[in-house]
Protein backbone atom coordinates (compact mmCIF):
# COMPACT_ATOMS: atom_id res chain seq x y z
CA UNK A 1 0.00 0.00 0.00
CA UNK A 2 1.44 3.41 -0.96
CA UNK A 3 1.69 6.35 1.45
CA UNK A 4 -1.43 7.84 -0.13
CA UNK A 5 -3.36 4.68 0.65
CA UNK A 6 -2.27 4.27 4.25
CA UNK A 7 -5.18 3.31 6.52
CA UNK A 8 -6.50 5.99 8.80
CA UNK A 9 -6.97 5.71 12.55
CA UNK A 10 -10.70 5.36 11.85
CA UNK A 11 -9.99 2.41 9.53
CA UNK A 12 -8.01 0.63 12.23
CA UNK A 13 -10.65 1.36 14.86
CA UNK A 14 -13.40 0.01 12.58
CA UNK A 15 -11.37 -3.18 12.03
CA UNK A 16 -10.93 -3.55 15.79
CA UNK A 17 -14.68 -3.16 16.29
CA UNK A 18 -15.24 -5.84 13.64
CA UNK A 19 -13.01 -8.22 15.58
CA UNK A 20 -14.97 -7.55 18.77
CA UNK A 21 -18.25 -8.20 16.99
CA UNK A 22 -16.87 -11.38 15.43
CA UNK A 23 -15.74 -12.58 18.88
CA UNK A 24 -19.25 -12.02 20.23
CA UNK A 25 -20.82 -13.93 17.31
CA UNK A 26 -18.38 -16.79 17.71
CA UNK A 27 -19.04 -17.10 21.44
CA UNK A 28 -22.78 -16.89 20.85
CA UNK A 29 -22.59 -19.69 18.26
CA UNK A 30 -20.54 -21.87 20.62
CA UNK A 31 -22.99 -21.30 23.47
CA UNK A 32 -25.98 -22.14 21.25
CA UNK A 33 -24.31 -25.37 20.15
CA UNK A 34 -23.57 -26.32 23.75
CA UNK A 35 -27.18 -25.63 24.76
CA UNK A 36 -28.50 -27.76 21.88
CA UNK A 37 -26.21 -30.66 22.80
CA UNK A 38 -27.16 -30.38 26.48
CA UNK A 39 -30.81 -30.66 25.44
CA UNK A 40 -30.12 -33.93 23.66
CA UNK A 41 -30.11 -32.55 20.13
CA UNK A 42 -27.50 -33.25 17.48
CA UNK A 43 -26.75 -29.57 17.01
CA UNK A 44 -25.76 -30.07 13.35
CA UNK A 45 -27.03 -26.61 12.33
CA UNK A 46 -25.33 -25.06 15.34
CA UNK A 47 -22.10 -26.83 14.42
CA UNK A 48 -22.21 -25.24 10.99
CA UNK A 49 -22.83 -21.86 12.61
CA UNK A 50 -19.77 -22.30 14.84
CA UNK A 51 -17.57 -23.07 11.85
CA UNK A 52 -18.92 -20.03 9.97
CA UNK A 53 -18.34 -17.80 13.01
CA UNK A 54 -14.81 -19.17 13.34
CA UNK A 55 -14.02 -18.33 9.71
CA UNK A 56 -15.50 -14.84 10.14
CA UNK A 57 -13.41 -14.28 13.26
CA UNK A 58 -10.28 -15.44 11.46
CA UNK A 59 -10.96 -13.05 8.55
CA UNK A 60 -11.70 -10.12 10.87
CA UNK A 61 -8.55 -10.77 12.89
CA UNK A 62 -6.39 -10.97 9.78
CA UNK A 63 -7.83 -7.70 8.42
CA UNK A 64 -7.26 -5.92 11.72
CA UNK A 65 -3.72 -7.24 12.04
CA UNK A 66 -2.87 -6.02 8.52
CA UNK A 67 -4.31 -2.54 9.05
CA UNK A 68 -2.67 -2.23 12.47
CA UNK A 69 0.70 -3.03 10.96
CA UNK A 70 0.28 -0.68 8.01
CA UNK A 71 -0.88 2.22 10.16
CA UNK A 72 1.27 1.79 13.26
CA UNK A 73 3.93 -0.82 12.41
CA UNK A 74 2.46 -2.96 15.19
CA UNK A 75 1.09 -6.51 15.31
CA UNK A 76 -1.25 -8.50 17.54
CA UNK A 77 -0.11 -11.41 19.74
CA UNK A 78 -2.68 -13.75 18.19
CA UNK A 79 -2.13 -16.49 15.62
CA UNK A 80 -5.44 -17.02 13.82
CA UNK A 81 -5.46 -19.94 11.37
CA UNK A 82 -7.65 -19.11 8.39
CA UNK A 83 -10.65 -21.24 7.56
CA UNK A 84 -8.81 -22.56 4.48
CA UNK A 85 -5.88 -23.98 6.50
CA UNK A 86 -7.15 -27.42 5.54
CA UNK A 87 -9.90 -28.37 3.09
CA UNK A 88 -13.26 -29.55 4.39
CA UNK A 89 -13.28 -33.10 5.72
CA UNK A 90 -14.91 -35.53 3.30
CA UNK A 91 -14.16 -38.84 5.00
CA UNK A 92 -16.55 -41.13 6.85
CA UNK A 93 -18.35 -39.82 9.94
CA UNK A 94 -17.35 -42.93 11.91
CA UNK A 95 -13.97 -44.14 10.60
CA UNK A 96 -13.25 -47.83 11.19
CA UNK A 97 -9.61 -47.59 10.10
CA UNK A 98 -6.90 -44.94 10.39
CA UNK A 99 -3.64 -44.05 8.69
CA UNK A 100 -1.05 -41.96 10.51
CA UNK A 101 1.34 -39.93 8.35
CA UNK A 102 4.35 -38.36 10.07
CA UNK A 103 7.19 -36.17 8.86
CA UNK A 104 10.12 -34.71 10.79
CA UNK A 105 12.87 -32.62 9.21
CA UNK A 106 16.45 -32.52 10.50
CA UNK A 107 19.69 -30.78 9.60
CA UNK A 108 22.94 -32.71 9.98
CA UNK A 109 24.40 -30.08 12.31
CA UNK A 110 27.42 -32.01 13.61
CA UNK A 111 28.56 -34.66 11.09
CA UNK A 112 31.42 -35.86 13.27
CA UNK A 113 29.09 -36.51 16.20
CA UNK A 114 26.75 -38.39 13.87
CA UNK A 115 29.61 -40.53 12.54
CA UNK A 116 30.90 -41.26 16.04
CA UNK A 117 27.49 -42.40 17.26
CA UNK A 118 26.97 -44.66 14.25
CA UNK A 119 30.45 -46.14 14.68
CA UNK A 120 29.68 -46.85 18.34
CA UNK A 121 26.56 -48.76 17.33
CA UNK A 122 28.44 -50.94 14.84
CA UNK A 123 31.33 -51.51 17.28
CA UNK A 124 28.89 -52.99 19.79
CA UNK A 125 27.83 -55.61 17.25
CA UNK A 126 30.37 -55.86 14.39
CA UNK A 127 28.62 -58.88 12.88
CA UNK A 128 25.53 -56.75 12.21
CA UNK A 129 27.47 -54.66 9.68
CA UNK A 130 25.55 -55.86 6.65
CA UNK A 131 24.94 -54.18 3.30
CA UNK A 132 21.81 -52.00 3.37
CA UNK A 133 20.42 -49.66 0.72
CA UNK A 134 23.66 -49.66 -1.24
CA UNK A 135 26.11 -49.00 1.60
CA UNK A 136 28.02 -51.14 4.05
CA UNK A 137 27.18 -50.44 7.69
CA UNK A 138 30.84 -51.13 8.49
CA UNK A 139 31.61 -47.71 6.95
CA UNK A 140 29.23 -45.93 9.32
CA UNK A 141 32.08 -44.02 10.96
CA UNK A 142 33.22 -42.57 7.64
CA UNK A 143 30.08 -41.92 5.61
CA UNK A 144 27.18 -39.69 6.65
CA UNK A 145 24.94 -41.68 4.30
CA UNK A 146 25.90 -44.93 6.02
CA UNK A 147 25.73 -43.39 9.50
CA UNK A 148 22.16 -42.22 8.97
CA UNK A 149 21.17 -45.67 7.75
CA UNK A 150 22.69 -47.30 10.82
CA UNK A 151 21.15 -44.92 13.35
CA UNK A 152 17.68 -44.89 11.84
CA UNK A 153 17.86 -48.65 11.53
CA UNK A 154 18.89 -49.06 15.17
CA UNK A 155 16.65 -46.50 16.90
CA UNK A 156 12.94 -45.78 16.70
CA UNK A 157 12.03 -42.41 15.14
CA UNK A 158 10.60 -41.19 18.46
CA UNK A 159 13.88 -41.98 20.22
CA UNK A 160 15.86 -40.12 17.57
CA UNK A 161 13.51 -37.14 17.99
CA UNK A 162 14.20 -37.17 21.73
CA UNK A 163 17.97 -37.64 21.36
CA UNK A 164 18.55 -35.73 18.12
CA UNK A 165 21.26 -33.45 19.57
CA UNK A 166 23.13 -36.50 20.81
CA UNK A 167 23.20 -37.73 17.21
CA UNK A 168 24.42 -34.40 15.80
CA UNK A 169 21.03 -33.46 14.33
CA UNK A 170 19.09 -30.19 14.53
CA UNK A 171 15.29 -30.32 14.48
CA UNK A 172 13.28 -28.62 11.76
CA UNK A 173 9.54 -28.61 11.18
CA UNK A 174 7.40 -31.63 12.04
CA UNK A 175 3.84 -32.68 11.29
CA UNK A 176 1.61 -35.64 12.03
CA UNK A 177 -1.67 -36.32 10.22
CA UNK A 178 -4.33 -38.74 11.43
CA UNK A 179 -6.36 -39.68 8.38
CA UNK A 180 -9.54 -41.72 7.99
CA UNK A 181 -9.17 -44.88 5.92
CA UNK A 182 -11.90 -46.97 4.34
CA UNK A 183 -10.26 -50.21 5.45
CA UNK A 184 -6.85 -51.42 6.63
CA UNK A 185 -4.48 -52.04 3.75
CA UNK A 186 -3.48 -55.55 2.77
CA UNK A 187 0.01 -56.56 3.96
CA UNK A 188 2.60 -54.90 1.71
CA UNK A 189 -0.07 -53.25 -0.41
CA UNK A 190 1.03 -49.62 -0.12
CA UNK A 191 4.72 -49.96 0.80
CA UNK A 192 5.91 -48.94 -2.68
CA UNK A 193 4.21 -45.53 -2.30
CA UNK A 194 3.38 -45.09 1.41
CA UNK A 195 2.34 -41.42 1.26
CA UNK A 196 0.20 -41.43 -1.87
CA UNK A 197 -2.96 -41.68 0.24
CA UNK A 198 -2.18 -38.65 2.41
CA UNK A 199 -5.39 -36.91 1.35
CA UNK A 200 -5.92 -33.59 3.23
CA UNK A 201 -9.68 -33.98 2.83
CA UNK A 202 -9.63 -37.16 4.96
CA UNK A 203 -7.51 -35.74 7.80
CA UNK A 204 -9.31 -36.07 11.15
CA UNK A 205 -6.71 -34.07 13.06
CA UNK A 206 -3.15 -32.87 12.60
CA UNK A 207 -0.35 -31.74 14.88
CA UNK A 208 2.31 -29.30 13.65
CA UNK A 209 5.54 -28.17 15.31
CA UNK A 210 7.52 -25.28 13.82
CA UNK A 211 9.48 -22.22 14.90
CA UNK A 212 7.17 -20.24 12.63
CA UNK A 213 4.55 -20.27 15.40
CA UNK A 214 6.72 -18.72 18.11
CA UNK A 215 10.21 -18.65 19.59
CA UNK A 216 9.53 -21.52 21.99
CA UNK A 217 8.64 -24.18 19.36
CA UNK A 218 5.21 -24.69 20.92
CA UNK A 219 3.05 -27.39 19.39
CA UNK A 220 0.05 -26.10 17.48
CA UNK A 221 -2.81 -28.55 17.74
CA UNK A 222 -5.05 -28.20 14.70
CA UNK A 223 -7.73 -30.72 15.62
CA UNK A 224 -10.86 -30.53 13.53
CA UNK A 225 -14.38 -31.72 14.12
CA UNK A 226 -16.19 -34.30 11.97
CA UNK A 227 -17.51 -31.64 9.61
CA UNK A 228 -14.03 -30.38 8.82
CA UNK A 229 -14.11 -27.34 11.09
CA UNK A 230 -11.90 -26.53 14.07
CA UNK A 231 -12.07 -28.80 17.08
CA UNK A 232 -11.46 -28.23 20.76
CA UNK A 233 -7.68 -28.20 20.36
CA UNK A 234 -7.48 -25.46 17.75
CA UNK A 235 -5.53 -22.42 18.93
CA UNK A 236 -5.95 -18.85 17.75
N, C-alpha and C positions, 0 to 999 in steps of 0.2 A: 504494500500500500504506500503510495507517495505521501509527501508531507501534506499536500492539499487534501488528501483523503483520510487523514488521521481521524480516528474516532474522537468524538467529543466526550466530555465528562458525563453529559446526559445519556450518550450512547452506552457508556459503561454502566451507568446506574440502571438503565433500562434492562440491560443484560443480567445484572445482578438480581433485579426484581423478578426476571423470568426464571432464574434458577430457584429462587425462593418459592415461586408459584409451582414450579415443577416438583420441588421437594414435597410440598403439601399434597399435590395430586398423587405422587408416588406413595406416600404414607397412607393416604386415604384408600388407595387401591389395595394396598397390603392389608389394611385393617378390614376392609370389606371381604377380602378373600378369607381371612382368618375367621370372621364371623360366620361366613357361609359354611366353612368346614366344621366349625364348632356345632353348627345346627344340623350336621349330618348330610349336607349337600356335597356334590362333587366340586362345585366352585369352578367349573371349566371356563365360564364366561369371565369370572373374576380373575382367573389365572391369565387369560388373554389381556385383561385390563392392566394387570401388574406388569406384564412384559412391555406393553405399549407405554406405560408410565415410565418404566425404566429407560426405554429408548429415548423418550422425550427429555428425561432428566440428563441423560448422557449428552444429547445434542445441545441442551441449554448450557450445561457446564462447559462444553468445548467452546461454544460461542463466547461465553463470558471470559474464559481463560485467554482466548485469542485477543479480544478487545482490551482486556486488562494489560496484556503484554504490549500491545501496540500503543496504547495511550500512556502507560506508566512504566513500561519495562519491568513489569512485575508478573509473577505467576501465582497460581493457587497451590496448596499442598495436596490437592486431590488428584488421584489417578482414576479417570472414569473410562472404563472400556466401552467403546461404541457398541451399538446393537448389532453391527455387522462383524464383530470380532470372529465369530464362527457362524457358518450358515445354519439355518433352521434344522433341527433334528428331524430326520425322516425314518428312523429305525423303528423297530417294534416297541409298543408300549410296555410290554413285559418280556424283556430279552431272556432267553433260555441259555444263551451262550455268550461269551465275551472274548474279545481279543485285546491284549494290552500291548501298545506300541510305545517303546521308550527310546529316547535319544539323549546322549550326553556328549558334549564336546570337550576336548582337552587340548592343551598346548604342551608339547614336549619342552618343558622349561629348563630341565637339568638333565641333558642326555647322559652324562657320566653317572649320575645317580641311578637313572633308569637301567643302564648297562650293568652297574654293580649289583642291583637288586635281582636282575634276571640271571646273572652269573651265579649268585648265591643260591637261587632256586635250583639251577642245574647241578651245582656242586653237591647239593644235598642228596641228589639221586642221579648220578651220571648216566645210569643205564636208561633213563627216561629220555635222553637226548635223541629223539627220533626226528626224521624229516617230516615237516609239516608246512603246507602251503608254499612249497618251493624253497624253504630254507631249513638249515640244520640247527636244531635247538642248541647244539654244542657251541655254536658261534654267538650265543646270546650275549656274551660279554663284549662283543666287538661290533655287532650290528644292531642298530635301533629297530630295524624291521624285525629281526629275530627276537630281540628283547621284548617287544610288544606282544609278539605271538606267544612267548613263554609266559609272561605275566598274566595276560588275559586268558590263557589256557589253564593257568594254575589257580587264579583267584576269581571269585564271583564278582560280577560287575558292581554290586553294592559294596563289597569290601574294597574294591579299587576306588570307588567314589569316596569312601570314608578315609582311605589311606593314600589318596592321590599325591600329596606332597612327599610322602615317604618314597614314592616311586618316581619322583622328579616330574610330575605332571601338574599343570595349572588348569583349574576348572574353567569352562566356558558356560554357555547356555545349556539348559537341560529342559526337556519336556516329556511328559508321560500322558498318553491318551488311553482312555478306557472306552472301547468301541463295542457296540452291539453286533453280535454275529447271528446269522440265521441258524447255524448248527456248527458244532465242533468240526474242524477239518479232519480229513482222513490222515492217518500217519504218513508223514513225508509229502503230503499233497502240496503244500505251499512253500516248502523250503527253498525252492529255486528262486522265488521272488517273494520274500516274507513281508514286504511292506506295500505290496500292490493294493492290498485291501484296506489301507489306512484312509478310509473315506470320512472327511470332516462332517458329512451330514449324518453319520451314524455314531458320532462321538457322544457318549453319555456324560462324561466329565473329563477335564484335562487339568494338569498341574504343571505350571511353568516356573522355572527359576532363571533369573537373569539380572545382571547388574543394571539393566535398563530401567528396572522398577525403582530401585533406590540404592543407596551406597552400602546397605547392609545385606544385600543379596537375599532379601526376604522372599519367601515363596508366595506366589500369587495363585490362589485357588480359584479356578474359573469353572466351578461346578455349574451345571445347567440342569433345569428341570426337564420333565419328559416331553414338554412341548418345544424344547429348544431354547428356552429363555434362561435367564440367570437363576441359579439356585441359591441355597442358603450360604454357600461359601464364597460367593462372588464378592470381591472387594472393589469399592470405588470411593 
